[in-house]
Amino acid sequence: MTDGASIRRARLAASPALFRGSFRPFFLGGALWALVVLVLFICALSATITLPTAFDTIAWHRHEMLFGYLGAVIAGFLLTAIPNWTGRLPIAGAPLAALAGLWLAGRIAILCSALVGAPLAAVLDVGFLLTLALVAGREVLAAHNRNLPVVGMVLLLAVANGLDHAEAMGAPLPPGLGYRFAVSLIVMMIALIGGRIIPSFTRNWLTKQGAAGSLPGQPGRFDVAALAVTALALIGWVAAPDAAASGYVLLFAGAVQVVRLVRWQGVRTAREPIVLILHIAYLWIPVGLSLLGLSIVTGIFQASAALHALTVGAMAGMTLAVMTRATRGHTGRDLTAGPLTIAVYVLITLAAAIRVVAPILPISYLAAIHLAAAAWIGAFVAFVVAYGPMLVLARPDGKP
């Protein structure tokens, strides 16, 4: 009898290149959706168009960046990483196409939810994350792997998604509970996974360069303490977003995360953009936590500026850093950054910086928003141009 591994091996060999690895459809689909959402949002914000969604314009933009774009990238990263964690063959072919199709159906249904109905859109959207968690959980459990908590975070993200839909449909929930929960979960995912890969990739690169002196080590007790403090701060923000105590703990978490980042010695990687960008993107976590704390404690900074430090800076910056690196690695290319890749990194960092300081720039706030959006669009156009062919076409070395 043909076993499961043989079926997967045959499916992998017979699949079109786009469905031979989860990073392919989800990284490409997520990047394209990031472009679509920004263009539609700017047009709607300027009253050029009216979106046929049951969400208000800002809520739709926020939801689609958190659960649409980031949902796709999380799926691509997780289902690509799991074979490395477990030794099992990757999900490919028709099952992968079906999962990607479910993600796309959720995006279309939410955009058109005023026409097709908010409940159907919610079922499709939340259903994607639940299905992703079930697929990933099955793979991790079958291999008795230690990464089950990451799968648990995907399940919690599905809960946050459901809360955001419920609020949009008029449920009596604290305002913004779903999106605060989602932002907190994704920040913790970056802090957890980034704490593994950033020092590891940095150490590997420094070793290849023959660097002298101490090198970044594996996560230790300080990292566990930093994660605990950050989790506590985010829980406080989710539960009591206006409480002074939440603000002070966020400030403390930001300081702890700065120390954590410094320990990874990112300044020593200035000559290698594909490594340096990981440190730059992670820097937005302590910046965002600190600005969020200041917005609560002093009111000096707008909460929206702090949130965009976390979402545009940390989340979009880190996902693009990982997407470029993973795409190159899994398609048999050198882990180096060419001109277009460097443009991706520069533009997304510029987009975050402009969006954060938009309230204090010597131009109108709306003009600053448009400028940040242009940098965002430029970053994702550069990614699609540079990496779209790699994601759609077969590996140049002929491997699956």
N, C-alpha and C positions, 0 to 999 in steps of 0.2 A: 504494500500500500504506500502511496506517495505521502510523505510526511509534510508538515507545515513548512519546514525550511526549504524543501524542494519546490513546493508551490510558490513560495516567495521568490526563490531564485529564478524560476521560470518566468514569473510575472515581471520581475525586474528586467530580465533580458528582453522581453517582448514589448515593454512599455516604450512609448515615445519619450524622448529625452526630458521633456517638461515634467513627466511624472515618474522619473527614476529616483527622485529624492525630494523629501518634503520641503527643503529650503527653496527648491526651484519655483513651484507655483505660489507659495506663500510669500516669499521675499518679493517676487515680481508683482504679484497681485496687491500686496500691501503697499509697495512703493507707488504703483499706479493709483491706488485708492487714496493715498496721502495727497497726491496731486489733484485728483477729482474733488476731494472734500475741500481743500483750500480754495480752489477756483470757485466752486459753488458757494462757499461761505462768503468770500469777498464780494461776489456778485450779489448775494442776498443781503449782505450788510450794506451795500451801496444802493439797495432797492432796485437793482437791475432786473432781478428775477424773484419769484416767490417759490420756495421749495414746497413740494407736495408731501411734507412730512407732518406727523402728529406732534413732533417735538417742536419747541420754539427754535429759532435759528441758532442761537448760541448753544443751547442744550444739545442740538443735533451735532453741531461741530465738535463739541466736547466729547459726546458719546462716540462718535465715529473715529475720533483719534484714539480714544482709550480702548474701545472694544472692537473697532473695525481694523484700523491700521495695526495697533499693537497686538490685537488678538491674532492677526495673521502672522506677524513676526514671531510671536511666542510659539505659535504652532510650528512654524518652519524651524525655529531653533530647537525646540524641545524634541520633535520627532526626528530631527537630524542628530541630536546629541545622544538620544537613547540607544541607538545601535552601538555607539562608542562606550556607553556606560554598561551595556548588558551583553554585548557580543552577538546580539540577535540581528538578523537581516532587517533592512529598513522597510517601512510601509511604502508600497509603490503601486503603480498601475491603477486599476479601477478603484480600489479602496481609497487611494490618495486623491484621485480625481473626484470621487464622491464627497470626500471631506472638504476639499476646496470648493466644490459646488455648493455645499451647505453654507460655507462662509459667504460666498458671493450672493446666495439667495437672501441671507440675512441683511446684507448691505442694501440690496435693491428694495427689499420689503420695508426697511426702516425709512429709506429715502421716500418711498411712495406710501408710507403708512397712513396718510390721510385718505388714501384711496382704497388700499387693501385691508385696512384695519390695524390698529395698534396691537391687539392681542396676537394676531398671526405673526406680525413682525417680531414681537417679543419671543414667541415660541421658537421661531427659526434662529433668532440671534442667540438666545440663551442656550438653545439646543446645540449650537455649534460648540460652545465651550464645554458643555456637559459631555458631548461626544468625544471631544479632544481629550478630556480628562479620563474618560473610560478607556480610550485606545491607549493613551500613555500609561495609565495605571495597569492595564493588562500586561504591557510589555515589561514594566518595572517589576511587577509582582512575579511574573513568570521567571525572571532572572534573579529574584531575591535581592534586588539592588537597593542601595541605601538612599536613592534619590526620590523616594515616595513623598517626602514633604513638598517637593516642587510640584508634584501632581496635585497635592492638597491645595496648594496656592492657586492652581488653575480652577479647582472646584470653588474656592472662595471668590475668585474673579467672576465666575458664573453667578454667584449669589449677588455680588455687587452689581452686575449687569441687570439682574432681575429687579433689584431695588431701584435702579435708575429708570427702568421701564415703568415700574409701579408709580414712581413719583410723577413721571410724564403723563400717566393716565389718571392722575388726581388722587392717589392714595395719600392718606394723612401721615406722611413721614417727615422727619426733620429735613429741611431744605438742603439739598446737596449731599445727602448721606451716601447715596450710591457712588457718585463720582469721587468723593473723598475716600471712601473705602477702596475703590479701584486704584486711585493714585497711590495710596499707601501700600497696597499689595505689590504694585509694579515697582515702586521704589525699593521695597524689601527684596523683590526678586533680583533687581540689579545689584543691591548691596550684597546679597548672598552669592549669586553666581559671579558677579564682578570680583568679589573677594577671593574667588578661586582662580579665575582666568587671568586677571590683570597682573598680579604678582608672578604667576607662572609664565605668561608670555614675556613679561619684562625680564625675568631671570633667564629664560631661554635665549632671548636676543642679546642680553649683556654677556652671557657666556660665549656665544658665537663671536662676539666682538673681542673676546679676550679681556674683558673688563676686570680690573683689579679691585680688591676690597670686598666688603660684605655685599651680599646680594639679597633681594627680597625673598623671604621665606614662605613656607606654607602657613595657612591661617592658624592662629593660636588663640590663647585665652583672651588677648586684647581684642581680637576680631570678634569673638563670641560676645564679649562685653559691649562692643560697639554696636553689634546687631541688636542686642537686647535693649540698649538705650534708645536706639532708633525706632525699634518696634514700639516701645513704651511711649515715645513722643508722638508717633503717628496714631496710636490707639487713642491717646488723649485728644489729638486734633479731630479724629473722626467722631468721637463721642461728645466733645465739648470744644468746638472750633473757636469760640470766642473767649474761653476762660484764660485768664492770665497764667495760671499754672501750666496750661498746655503750651503757651508761648515760651515760657522759660525752659521747659524740657526740650522743646524744639531747638532753642538756642544752644543748649548743652549738647544735644545730639549732633548739631552742625559742627561744633568745636571738636567733638570726638571723631567725627568722620574726616575732618581735616587732618588730624593726627594720623588716622589710619591711612589716608591717601599718601601723605608724606613718606610713610614707612615703605611704600612701594617704589620709591625712587624714580618717579616719572621724568624728572628733569634730565636724567641720564640718557633718555631715549629720544632726545630732541632731533637727532639725525634720522630717525625712522618714523615717518608719519603714521604708519599703520599700527604702530605700538603706542606712540604718543597720544593719538586721538582717544584711546581707551582711558587714559589718565585725565585728559581734558573733559571728556564727557562725564566721567565720574565726579570731577570737581563740582559740577552743577548740583550734585546732591547736597553737599554741605552748604553751598551757596543758597539753594532753594530752601533748605530747612531753616537756615539762619534768617533769610528774608521773611519766611512765613512766621517765624517766631517774632521778629521785629514788627511785622504788620499787626500782630495780636497785642503785643506788649506796649508798643509805642504809637502805632498807627502811622509811622513815618512812611512805610512802603505799602503799596496796594497789594492786597492778597493775590490779585490776578497776576501781578508781576512775579511774585514768588512762585505761583503755580506754574507759570510758563518757564521759569528756571528749571523746575523739575520735569515738566513735560517736553518742552522743546529742547532744552539743554541736555538734561540727563537721559530722558527716555528716547527721543529721536536721535540725539547724538550717539548714545550707546548702541542703539539698534542699527544705525547705519555703520558704525564701526564694526559691529559683529557681522552684519550682512556682507560687507565688502570682504572681510577676512575669511568668513566661512565659505562664501561663494568661490573665492580664489582657491582656497584649500581643497574644497570638495570637487572642483573641476580641474584639478591637476596643474594649477598655475602657481607661480612664485608668490610668496607673501610679501609683496612690495606694492607701494602706492605710486601709480603713475599720475600724470597731470590731472586727468578727470577725477580720479579718486581723491586727490588732494583738494580739488575744487569742491567735492562733496563735503569734506571735512570742514573746510573754511566757511562755506556758505551756511551750513547748518549751525555752526558756532556763531556766525554773524547773525543769523536769524534769531537765535536765543538771546544774544546780547542786546540787539535792537528791541526785541519784544519786552525784555525786562526793564530797560531804561526808557521805554516809550513815554511814560508820563512826564519825564523831566527833559526830554529832548527839545531843542529850540524850533520845533516844527509842530504842526497840529498832530493831535493824538491819532486821528484817522490816517494821516499821511505816514506816521511811524508804523502803524499796523500794516499798511500797504507795503511799506519798505521791508518789514520783517517777512511778510508773506512772499514777496518777490524773492528774497534770499532762500526761504524754505522751498519754493517752487524750483528755483535754480538748483538746489542741492538734489532734489529728487529727479529732476530732469537729467542731471549729470549722472546720477546712479543708474537710471533706466537706460541711458545711451551707452554707458560703459559696461553695465552688468547684464542688461536684458539679453543680449546675444549669448552670453555665457550660461544664463539660466535656461534658455530655450533650446540651445543647440547641444549636441553630444560633446563629451569631453574630447579634446584634441588627441589624447593618448589612446582613445578607443575603449577605455574602461567604462563600466556601467555608471 
